[in-house]
Amino acid sequence: MALFDDLSIYIVAYQDVEASQTAALVAKLQENGAAVSKRFSDRVTHVVVQRTHHSDQTAANEGDARLRDIWKRIDQVLVQL
């Protein structure tokens, strides 16, 4: 049995994250048994938010605001299900 069997994971990657970093994360999750979804759906069990380290507080606050916006959209989808 793999570490992440029965998990369906959706990855949210901000624009400042390199595609190679996301590909490496997807490969590692799949290697450990997770199913990685390209779209958010009712089958998704976990959401991973991938972002880079912010060098200043203003950028961090903007990133957190975007994260809150994503959670609002996810909540709206779940309410419709």
N, C-alpha and C positions, 0 to 999 in steps of 0.2 A: 504494500500500500504506500502510495506517494504522500508526501507531506501535505499537499493542497488538493487532494482528491475531493470531489464534490463542490469545489469552489468555482464560481463563475465571476470573473473579475473584469471590470471596465476601467480603463486607464484614461485619466484626463491629464494631458500634457500641455503646459503653457508653451507659447511660441518661442520662448528663450531656451527651451530644452532641446538639445540636439536629437535628431531622429535616431542616431546610433545608440543613444542612451535609452530611448524608449524601446528600441528593438532588442537590446540586451536584457532589459527588464522583462519583456514579453517572453523571450527565450527561456530565461531562468524560471519564470512562473510556470510555463508549460512543461519544462523539464521536471518540475516538482509536482505535476499532476493537475494544475489549474487549467480551466478553460478560459481563454481571454476573449472577451466579446468586443466586436468593433462598434457596437451600438448599445446604448443603455436600454434595458428591457426588464420585464418582471422576473426574468431568470437570473439576473445579476445578483450575486450575494455580497460582493465587496466592491468598493470604489477606491482606486488608488489615484491620488493627486500627485503628479510629478512636477516639481518646479525647482529652479536653481536657487542657490543661496543669494539673498538680497544684501547688497553692501550698505544700504542706508535704510533708515526707518520709513521714509516716504514710499520707497519701492515696496517694502514689506507690507505697508498698509494698503497699497493699491492691490497687491497680490491677494491679501486677505479679503478685500472687497470683492474681487473676482471669484474667489472661492465661495463666499457667501451667496453670490449670484448663482453659481452652479448648483449649490444645495437647494436654493429656491426652485430652480427649474426641475431638479430631480424630484422634489416634493410634489410639484404640480403633476408630474408624470405618474407618480405613485397614487395620487388622489384619483386620477382618471382610471386606474386599473381596477 
